[in-house]
Amino acid sequence: MITLRRVALPILWVMLSVHFVHGQDLSSYREFQFGSNLPAIAKQAGMEPSAAKMIHERPALIQELTWRSPFSFGSSPQAGSARTMIFSFYNNELSRIVVTYDSDKTKGLTADDLVDAISANYGTAVKAAPDSTISSSPAYNDNKIVVARWETSQYSFTLFRSSYQPEFGLIGVSKRLDSLAQAAGIEAVKLDDQEAPQRELDRQRKQDEQNRVAQEGAREINKPIFRP
């Protein structure tokens, strides 16, 4: 009996742990599902896919779609406390969402208030270590202060606050897609640096040709009418 109890208790803890991990569904923010394509996300946000900005074209297509609160979500839920949402796509798959909350709608709220509200959707949060920071953009380090994190093996959400103003936000990522996007971004910068001299040479040649054509056109007009 004692042996069975010793075996059964670890098994029970494993089963409870597995249930807890699977109980945390971090695969979406509201109705925006990680892995969805740009047209689908744009439609849910009440926007046109053409509003997306291309960040890099190779070695992978990296795009961003920015929603701002004056726009309507159409048939989707109200924007609530969000002021902006930036949707990032890796090869047409949603890899990252950065939400910035309207400071007027979070005024008076403590960090714990926000953690409690987000935990209602994503389960128990892990409080951040002191002085932990995160960047809200892969392109630059803006040192947002990490408040708390929700995480599974595939997804994570990080609540942050600004270092300079009373502003909170939330970063959600598909770990696989976001990792691929960051690696592609680093490679894209390398390619741009390697090709910069040739691009400058091509630009100068094009400018020289445009100047030559303009000079010839002006000569054809002015030569017949010139009087010394």
Secondary structure, 3 states (H helix, E strand, C coil): CHHHHHHHHHHHHHHHHHHHHHHCCCCEECCEECCCCHHHHHHHCCCCHHHCEEEECCCCCEEEEEEECCCCCCCCCCCCCEEEEEEEEECCEEEEEEEEECHHHHCCCCHHHHHHHHHHHHCCCEECCCCCEECCECCECCCEEEEEEEECCCEEEEEEECCCCCCEEEEEEEHHHHHHHHHHHHHHHHHHHHHHHHHHHHHHHHHHHHHHHHHHHHHHHHCCCCCC
